[in-house]
Amino acid sequence: MTQPPSTPAQVVPRFTVHQRITVMVNRYEVRAVAPDGGEGPLLAFAQQKRMKLKEEVVFYADESRSRPLFSFRARQRLDVHAQHDVLDEHGAVLGSFRKVFGASLLRSTWELRVPGLEAVGRERRPVLAVLRRVWELIPYLGDVWVPFVFHFDFVDTATGAPVLVSERRKAIRDRYDVSVPDPRIDFRVAAAMAVALDALQSR
């Protein structure tokens, strides 16, 4: 059962996620959107360590990684469809998400939970979802470059209303525009889910 957040909810209706790839880790910049639509200040800097028994991504205040802000962590070891908890800087649970195995065979599907809300997110275009899976089977190419621009739409399972949207831009490195029309979704949960859609998507 999800524990109530230990700190007040943080609401950020729009932000962007930029991926950086290095040899041993994946890194992500989470930035606000400026009033003119351009890039705003850095909100969080995330780092995913590879080859860990339990998947974990920590979000820091800046690139120095001296101050952790929040994180997400798998509950089970070596389970690509494990439940992941989003934790604040003190370790309290803010929400959770997981990839739905059966539904994701043809079209990636995620479940997202926060206090007072359960949502499901799917790839927007089923045909592209199938084409992407075929591409990922090609040796080497499927690991280093995906030419398809895919988007995810999360809706409230009770009402069908949109709660979170992640849209991938055309770029050499993955870059996403994220909107969060539902204020019940804490920014930390939204950012964790947005990064997970990239970091865990091919698993």
Phi, psi and omega per residue, in radians:
M1 nan 2.380 -3.091
T2 -1.213 2.277 3.082
Q3 -1.411 2.600 3.088
P4 -1.182 2.546 3.133
P5 -1.035 2.539 3.140
S6 -1.503 -0.233 3.137
T7 -2.236 2.779 -3.121
P8 -1.025 2.583 -3.139
A9 -1.110 2.525 3.093
Q10 -1.918 2.138 -3.079
V11 -1.925 2.091 3.061
V12 -2.277 1.849 -3.029
P13 -1.233 -0.420 3.129
R14 -2.528 2.431 3.032
F15 -2.780 2.989 3.120
T16 -2.146 2.707 3.080
V17 -2.194 2.227 3.134
H18 -2.083 2.285 -3.126
Q19 -1.671 2.454 2.942
R20 -2.146 2.395 3.134
I21 -1.969 2.250 3.021
T22 -2.184 -3.137 -3.041
V23 -1.106 -0.799 -3.007
M24 -1.873 -0.282 -3.085
V25 -2.460 2.715 2.927
N26 -1.758 2.407 3.136
R27 -2.180 2.603 -3.088
Y28 -2.390 2.379 2.984
E29 -1.773 2.248 3.056
V30 -1.917 2.057 -3.043
R31 -2.161 2.573 3.033
A32 -1.227 2.850 3.049
V33 -1.795 2.191 -3.123
A34 -1.222 2.806 3.131
P35 -0.973 -0.523 -3.141
D36 -1.516 0.085 3.138
G37 1.616 -0.152 3.111
G38 -1.407 -3.061 -3.121
E39 -1.310 2.345 3.100
G40 -1.772 -2.828 -3.083
P41 -1.206 2.777 3.083
L42 -1.197 2.220 3.099
L43 -1.702 -0.591 -3.131
A44 -2.850 2.653 3.082
F45 -2.160 2.081 -3.017
A46 -1.904 2.577 3.096
Q47 -2.362 2.243 3.107
Q48 -1.880 2.040 3.071
K49 -1.458 2.354 -3.136
R50 -1.547 2.813 3.043
M51 1.052 0.689 3.030
K52 -1.769 2.610 3.138
L53 -1.160 -0.633 3.065
K54 -2.037 2.166 -3.142
E55 -1.072 2.313 3.117
E56 -2.635 2.373 3.041
V57 -2.250 2.222 -3.133
V58 -1.886 2.376 3.116
F59 -1.864 2.244 -3.088
Y60 -1.997 2.921 -3.135
A61 -1.233 -0.518 3.133
D62 -2.786 -3.069 -3.053
E63 -1.213 -0.268 3.095
S64 -1.226 -0.326 3.126
R65 0.993 0.571 3.139
S66 -1.552 -0.348 -3.107
R67 -2.285 1.794 3.065
P68 -1.248 2.434 -3.135
L69 -1.822 -0.793 3.139
F70 -2.881 3.101 -3.095
S71 -2.798 2.925 2.860
F72 -2.262 2.572 -2.993
R73 -2.552 2.400 3.101
A74 -1.265 2.528 3.102
R75 -1.384 -0.560 -3.087
Q76 -1.951 2.736 3.091
R77 -1.510 2.501 2.985
L78 0.888 0.697 3.125
D79 -2.261 1.864 -3.028
V80 -1.209 -0.287 3.117
H81 -1.920 0.445 -3.141
A82 -1.178 2.737 2.978
Q83 -1.238 2.372 3.108
H84 -1.998 2.295 3.080
D85 -1.724 2.427 3.014
V86 -1.698 2.166 -3.021
L87 -2.052 2.486 3.047
D88 -1.373 -3.087 -3.057
E89 -1.129 -0.311 3.132
H90 -1.715 -0.022 3.126
G91 1.631 0.073 3.086
A92 -1.369 2.513 -3.087
V93 -1.376 2.217 3.097
L94 -1.711 -0.495 -3.109
G95 3.111 -3.030 -3.137
S96 -2.686 2.836 3.063
F97 -2.662 2.812 3.066
R98 -2.740 2.668 3.052
K99 -1.509 2.332 -3.108
V100 -1.534 1.957 -2.956
F101 -1.059 -1.014 -3.042
G102 -1.042 -0.853 -3.110
A103 -1.167 -0.411 -3.064
S104 -1.473 -0.093 -3.139
L105 -1.065 -0.628 3.125
L106 -1.935 -0.516 -3.070
R107 -2.564 1.955 -3.043
S108 -0.959 2.294 -3.074
T109 -2.361 2.363 -3.125
W110 -2.236 2.590 2.985
E111 -1.906 2.381 -3.116
L112 -2.248 2.302 -3.134
R113 -2.287 2.312 2.968
V114 -2.379 2.883 3.119
P115 -0.940 2.151 3.110
G116 1.468 0.082 -3.082
L117 -2.660 2.339 2.935
E118 -2.138 2.302 -3.083
A119 -2.338 2.728 3.052
V120 -2.194 2.392 -3.134
G121 -2.127 2.408 -3.121
R122 -2.361 2.708 2.966
E123 -1.039 2.390 -3.005
R124 -1.181 -0.658 -3.022
R125 -2.016 1.882 -3.096
P126 -1.024 -0.659 -3.110
V127 -1.135 -0.766 3.104
L128 -1.125 -0.568 3.111
A129 -1.062 -0.742 3.122
V130 -1.184 -0.772 3.136
L131 -1.075 -0.666 3.129
R132 -1.115 -0.672 3.122
R133 -1.132 -0.684 3.092
V134 -1.110 -0.770 -3.139
W135 -1.065 -0.707 -3.087
E136 -1.175 -0.256 3.094
L137 -1.421 -0.240 3.135
I138 -1.285 2.152 -3.122
P139 -0.939 2.378 3.085
Y140 1.269 -0.934 -3.074
L141 -1.076 -0.743 -3.116
G142 -1.133 -0.351 -3.131
D143 -1.578 -0.469 -3.012
V144 -1.899 -0.349 -3.065
W145 -2.723 2.268 3.065
V146 -2.091 2.022 -3.030
P147 -1.392 -0.120 -3.047
F148 -1.586 2.320 3.062
V149 -1.566 1.944 -3.086
F150 -2.087 2.634 -3.070
H151 -2.212 2.724 3.083
F152 -2.159 2.392 3.085
D153 -2.115 2.150 3.080
F154 -1.845 2.337 -3.139
V155 -2.238 2.654 3.058
D156 -1.145 2.164 -3.108
T157 -1.173 -0.344 -3.134
A158 -1.486 -0.614 -3.031
T159 -2.079 -0.328 -3.065
G160 1.407 0.070 -3.130
A161 -1.319 2.503 3.112
P162 -1.169 2.428 -3.131
V163 -2.187 -0.421 3.138
L164 -2.770 2.354 3.130
V165 -2.310 2.272 3.073
S166 -2.113 2.094 -3.108
E167 -2.087 2.173 -3.112
R168 -1.473 2.325 3.077
R169 -1.529 2.794 3.027
K170 -1.364 1.949 -3.128
A171 -2.781 2.782 3.123
I172 -1.109 -0.784 3.050
R173 -1.794 2.571 -3.058
D174 -1.028 2.380 -3.099
R175 -2.562 2.312 -3.001
Y176 -2.281 2.456 2.934
D177 -1.750 2.218 -3.085
V178 -2.115 2.273 3.041
S179 -2.130 2.509 -3.072
V180 -2.281 1.499 -3.089
P181 -1.277 -0.237 -3.109
D182 -1.770 2.022 -3.091
P183 -1.227 -0.116 3.085
R184 -1.281 -0.273 -3.133
I185 -1.617 1.918 3.091
D186 -1.030 2.475 3.116
F187 -0.927 -0.691 -3.091
R188 -1.112 -0.647 3.080
V189 -1.238 -0.758 3.139
A190 -1.077 -0.763 3.138
A191 -1.152 -0.720 3.106
A192 -1.081 -0.754 3.135
M193 -1.144 -0.726 -3.122
A194 -1.109 -0.740 3.115
V195 -1.200 -0.692 3.126
A196 -1.076 -0.582 3.119
L197 -1.073 -0.444 3.053
D198 -1.644 -0.884 -3.006
A199 -1.161 -0.590 -3.065
L200 -1.926 0.002 -2.974
Q201 -1.064 -0.670 -3.052
S202 -1.532 0.162 -3.071
R203 -1.770 nan nan
